[in-house]
Amino acid sequence: MMELFEMMLTTGLWASVIRIATPLIFATLGELICERAGVLNLGIEGIMTIGAMAGWIWVYQGGDLWGGIVFAAIVGMIFGFLHSLLVVYLGVSQHVSGIGITLLASSISYYAYTLLIPFSTTPPKIVPFSVFEIPILSSIPVIGQALFHQSALTYLSYILVGVTFFVLHKMPIGLTIRMAGENPVANEAQGINVLLIRTGAVMAGSALMAIGGAFLTMSAFDAFYFGMINGRGWICVALVIFASWKPGKAFLGAILFALFEALQIRAQLIGADVIPYQIFSMMPYFLSILAMMLVARKATYPKALLIPFRQGDRI
Amino acid sequence: MRIKTRRNAPFWLIAALPILSIGVAFIIGAFFILWAGESPINAYIALIKGSLGSTFAITESLSRATPLIFTGLAAAVAFRAKFWNIGAEGQLYCGAMAATLVGTGMIDLPAPIMIPMLFIAGAIAGCLILLVPVILKTHMKVDEVVTTLLLNFVILLFVNMLLEGPWKDPMAMGWPQAARIIDNGVLPTIVAKSRLHLGIIVALLMSVLMWAIIRFTVWGYEIRAVGHNQQASTFYGISINKSVLMVALFSGGLAGMAGVSEVAGLKGYLTLTLSPGFGYTGIAVAMLAQLHPIGVVISAIFLASIYVGADAMSRTIDIPNYIADILVAISLLSVLVGAMLTRYRIVWGK
């Protein structure tokens, strides 16, 4: 027990917590924005995959890192647009369309990667984002080094938590987006184009998911692996429910989740002789299910989530 | 732009829809082939030859279709009741584990008893694992989409653990695979010099059975009613929880049988590469069949031929075989659009 407590105080642990949390923060915020506008986006897993691939390829082909992030975001938006064409404009099942988007985006990622990168046993690497220390803040004991000795993308994720909160809860456009997810009829009565709002929200959310994926290949690691997203997208869907659709809670949820993940990885190293490592690797998935069980009963889903809106509909 | 309900869609349109969707997929897929610097026409000819060009190719396509029929049925039954079981992949592995547990020496009975026992064991395993998300849904209101998806990863890790630990076959030269299914449990091949095995007969029987259940029994009626309108069903006296449970038992059981069919039929032993995503492809199969159990057979064969053909094509022409996944994903999305357009029509302007 003492050992665990001491480990909790090390900067190394918290630095890795933040590293693990960053892609989850991006993607959870992305899913949150979609769902606030009334659209479940199960394309998340595939959009993260293609974001990871697209950003990495951009840099591998000689582009610069930020260009790669922008490219990943644009590719994410394209798939978000495709999802909204299907579910917002045509009103097809959001579950099935999302799964379809995931299948399409991940198979295109693997196709493109195999096509563009000649086969080799060790995957080629890029020079990823380097650590950028924020002067004064990083000298706070323990958490200073963890929070402010990271790559620029991590800082971007902090900023986006604030921006998402501000836009969704303090600006008129945020009210409009949330209304599209709660009561689109009221939106329409104000002369607002619900379909456009939902499409915009899904595209913005998908861009964030893609950046979350790109973080993995461009900051956390330096190469693209097959199956590297490994269910992170689905975990983010669970995190959104856990966070009851609030950006601040989504941030905390991602950190909490990443803490368990980091502890789990450490425990794997210590307990490998006694307990098979797979048991530890299962923990993140169990934890996500547990998190949903904790909040499920009182979860207040956006009321119009999953319900297609047709112009001229009355209630 | 507005969307209006169409009173009655002509039957031929509904029947032609899956074919049109696959056509659309091939047209869009052509751009991906052009991107690879190859001629789409040559590529598609190679694909069709590779999947239908010889007796061997056809038996390969059919044996690839076998697990897809099971997982397609699993998705179709569940989706009819709007129970989103996306965990067929995990349930498949549970069925495979059950078949390995029972079929590698625990018991040894004559084949006519042994084979049904394997399928029953697999079906029970698939059901049991799906019970977790079902109970979480009916008792705690936990969304089943995420739980079934997450359990896929848990189950795969569990299989991995068994294969690297207690179940590792010492005779397998260090490969992580389980012991072979005993001779009496192996599904016999039904066409000489091919890999097409008894599993497809079981799959066909199950699809007829599911069709009969959905079409003619009270259960089937309740499943359809719940999928259509939950409130009305409750009002009518149908217990939603009971119907969801029923659907889950069928769905999980069918997916589990897919695993049995692969372990005891095609591979002969359990490995981590048993399923290249049959569970997920099953969703595409079910949607292309518009959730009709008999249609599932046809669409499973269609999609299986795309996979087998693409594998053959990638051996002769330099196109990654992921093209098959792209084609299947596009046909899934286009059948969704198509099914919408048969039920509604788009009115431009006000």
Interface residues (C-beta under 8 A of the other chain):
Chain A: L42 L82 L86 Y89 L90 G91 V92 S93 H95 V96 S97 I99 G100 I101 L103 L104 S106 S107 I108 Y110 Y111 T114 L115 N230 G231 W234 I235 V237 A238 I241 P276 Q278 I279 S281 M282 Y285 F286 S288 I289 M292 M293 A296 R297 A299 R310 Q311 G312
Chain B: M1 R2 I3 F32 W35 A36 F79 W84 I86 L136 M140 K141 V142 D143 V145 V146 T147 L149 L150 L151 N152 F153 V154 L157 F158 N160 M161 E164 G165 Y280 I283 A284 M287 P320 Y322 I323 D325 I326 V328 A329 I330 L332 L333 L336 V337 A339 M340 L341 Y344
